[in-house]
């Protein structure tokens, strides 16, 4: 459909679409270079590598730092890494780099990281599980942090907990106040079936 209507394409949005590789690769002149930095299709990274002269802003490198497909590019440009953004990058190699550079971790961003090994860093550094260091939103919403949520109830954000599929049965026993967030929880249908 888009191939036949290229004059109607929003290249800002298409540039970040992982499914748009074919269109992007044949229309390099139309790429939005800020948007393409968040495109997590590994086939896009060679296009970015060939056009590094267009990747010049802090915002672009920040998007690349959180992009799991861009990790090798980051290793070749370590001075461009945005450590706050890298802290949310679920790529296992990004987690390994964070483990080697704990002083550069943004712990709040890391609490939002969906990689189970990211949460392991909190188990190894429980002193980082404090309000003021993290906001509680990421940990509360993270299905990999069940034990932390139970052990450190003071850091829990009840609104975010409503989105955590692991805690759905606990939520069913309580008076629910956060219906909007609960509505996004894929496990809500498990309760209805039981």
N, C-alpha and C positions, 0 to 999 in steps of 0.2 A: 504494500500500500504506500509506504513512504517513498519507495523507489520511483513510483509514478507521480508523486506529488512533492518532489524535492524543493520546490519553491515555497512550500508551506512548512517546511521543517524548522523547528526551534532548535538551532544548533547548540545553544547554551545547554539545554536539557539533553539533547541527543548525545552530546560529547561525554556525558557521564553515564550513559546507558550501556551496561556490559553486553547487551545483546546486539548492539549496533556496530559491531566491529567492521562488517563489510562496507557499510555506508561511510563510516569514519575513515577507513583506510583508503577509500577511493575519492575522498573529498578533504584532503589534508588542509587545503586553503580555507575551509569553513570551520575548522575545529575551534572550539572555545578552549583555550589552553588552561584556564583556571578550572573549568568543569572536568576536563579529561583527566586531571590529576586525581580525581576521586573515582575514576572508572576502574573497577577491580577485575576486569577481564585481563588475564595475563598476556593476551595477544596485543593489548594496547601498549604495553610497556616499551616494546621496540620502537613504536612510533614516537613515544616521548623521548627515548634515548637519542633518536636521530634528530630531535628538535629541542635539545636541551637549552639552546639559545633563547627559546621562548618561555622557559621555566625560570623566571627571574624574581618572582615576588615571594615574600615570606609566607603568604597565604597559600601559594601553590605548593611550596615545600611542606607546609603543614598538612595539606590534603594528602600529599604523597606519603608523609610519615605515618598517617593512619591507614593507608591503603595496603592490605595484605599482599597484593600482587607486586608492589613496588619495592619490596625489601632489598633485593639485590642492587637496585639502583641507589638506594639509601646508603648501602655499604660502600659504594664507590664515591659517594658524596657525603661523608660523615659530618662535615662542617655545616651541612644544610639540614640535618635532622632536627625536627621540632620534637623535643622529648615529651612534651605534654601530649601531643598527638600520637607519638610512638607508644605511649603508655596505654592507649586504647586499641592498638593494632593487635588483632588476634593471631597473626602469623607466629607459629612456634619459634621461628628464628628471631623474631622481634622480642619475644619473651626471654629468650636466651641472652640477647643483647642487654635487655633491661636488668637481668640478674647480674650481669657483669658491671653494670653502671647504676647500682641502687641509689646513688646520690643524685641521679638525674631523673629518677622516676617521679612522675606526678601521681601521687597516690590516689587522689580523687578520680582522675581519669582511669587509672588502673582498676578501680573498683567497678567500672562500667565494662571492663574487658570480658568478653564471653569465653575466652580460652581458660579451661580449668587450671592450667599452670599459672595463670595470672593470679588467681585466687590463692594458690599455694604460696605465693610471695607474701600474702597477708598472714598466712599461718606461720610463716617463718619470721615475720615482723609484726607481731600483734600490737606493738606500741603505736602502729600507724592506724589502728582501728579506733579512732577518736573523732568525735565531731569537732570540726575546726581543721582537721586534716582531710577527712572525707565528709561528704554531705549525707551519706546514708542511702541515697537514692540508688546508686549503682549496686551496692552490696544487697540491698533489699530486693532488687529486681533480678539478681543473678542466681539462676538455678544451681550454679556450682558452689554457692556459698552457704548451703544449708546449715552446716555445723557452726559457721561464724554467726549467722543470724540467731541461732539458738543460744550461743555462748555470750553474745554481746547485744542484748536486747535494747540497750540505750542508744545504739547507733541506727536503729531501724527507722525507716521512713514508711509509715503505714500505708500511704497512698501507693508507693512503689511496690510494697509487698503484695498488694492486691493484683499485680500483674505477674507475680512469680508463680509459675505452674506447680512448683514443688509444694507450695504452701496452700494450695487450693482447699484441701480438706480441713485444714485449720481455720481457714477463712469461712468455710461453710458453717462452722460451729459458733462463730462470732456474729455480732450484729454488724452487717456490712454497711459502710458509709461511703465507700468510694466506688460507686457503680460504673463510672466512666472507665476507670482503669481496669476494673474487674471484667468489663466487657471486652477488653483486648486480650484477656488471658485465654489461651487455647485450651486450657484444662477445665474451663467452666462446664463443658458438656459432660465431663466425667462425673461431676456431682449430680447432674440431672439424671444420668443413667443409673446411678446407685440408689 
